[in-house]
Amino acid sequence: MQIDRSPLARPFPAMPAIAGVTLRVARAHYKAWDRCDLTYVELAEGTSIAGVFTKSACASSEVELGRAAVKRGRAQALIVNAGNANAFTGYRGREAVEAIQAQVSAALGCGADEVFVSSTGVIGVPLPKDKARAGVAAALVAQPCGWQDAAVAIGTTDTFAKGAGASAMLGETRVELAGIIKGSGMIAPDMATMLGYIFTDADIAPVFLQEMLERANAATFSCITVDGDTSTSDTVLVFATGRAGNARIEGWHSPGADAFAAALADVCRNLAQSVVRDGEGAAKFITIRVSGAVSDDSARRIGLAIANSPLVKTAIAGGDANWGRVVMAVGKAGEPADRDRLSIAFGGVWAAKNGLPVDDYDETPVAAHLKGEDIDIAVDLGLGEGHATVWTCDLTHGYIAINADYRS
């Protein structure tokens, strides 16, 4: 089916080339579409890698193999298949991944565990080995492409290409970061349903790169939700080629470590928010700020309870400032809350404070705010110093239409 471009879409940003990274795309014809659906990224020898993956108990073979290989800390290639998740496919799915790894590792002369594979699309259909083999063969000899072409090729129900870039000074050396991501539905922590890839020319030890990614993930990718459903294939990988020439970053004591961590978090945040902006059927981007919780983790869980509530999301879709639904979501979150300390605001206007409706509450500015595309909800629990920000979108008829026809 044809899916209209999200009204929340943002233009694809200008992003720097990353030394030691070569992008190529090809057509494996996993689905009957007129576009490239296999992405191949060749990485400089010695590239460090870090990764975070879905916590689904039904994870794909790509996730299982990637989760084991990322611990070795090195990578030389990435293959992304779009249109087929290759999940819940048993030994046939694993064989398909291992065949891709063998094909690429033979071409590059590297270990199979240095070839990372991701797949996204329909669950329960084994990845066709013949199409994968032909697609990889075509990608190996294809002309290099740019970030936007690669971002388009990894998408499924995405309506726009998503990317983000940043730079940081590590001592006297400027390093670049560039990331692409796909995701539109089946989005919920931990992590959101997506495939995301970030590349940098910085020289960073794999163990510390993993630590920085996990920290960034906790405040970004694990703070978004579209529909409360977690995929079998969620993956975010960071590749550091080491070609910038900076003194190797080994830990927080290394010069420039804080600057790189901030840049990485910025890229992760922009990518995460772009996924929400492309939520299936979404018309509004919603930011939920929770404060006054007993801990940051508690605040995050409360924020996600609000963000995942169909009643809250449909109220926002209809422009209804129904703060009672927010009260409901806070109450069901299973986290410490006190009805008589709870305060709720829309667009900076407090509708309820300390468990009571505000006496002079005027819904006019709130109604105007809810007509816009960017919606802000603030919740203060009045219990402690814990705070978190969660991002989601509204729930419209478009979500039903897209997912009712997904396999057709």
ABEGO torsion letter per residue (X at the ends): XBBBBBAABBBBBBBBBBBGBBBBBBBAGABBBBBBABBBBBBBBGBBBBBBBBABAABBAAAAAAAAAAAAGBBABBBBBBGBAGBGAEAAAAAAAAAAAAAAAAAAGBBAAABBBBBBEBBGBBBBAAAAAAAAAAAAABBBBBAAAAAAAABBABABBBBBBBBBBBEABBBBBBBBBBEABGBBOOBBBBBBBBBBABBBBAAAAAAAAAAAAAABAAABBAAGBBBAABBBBBBBAGAAGBBBBABAABBGAAAAAAAAAAAAAAAAAAAAAABBGBABBBBBBBBGBABAAAAAAAAAAAAABAAAAAAAAAGBBBAAAAAAAAAAAGBBBBAAABBBBBGGBBABBGGBBBAABBAAAAAAAAABABBBBBBBAGABABBBBBBBBBBBAAAAAAAAAAAX
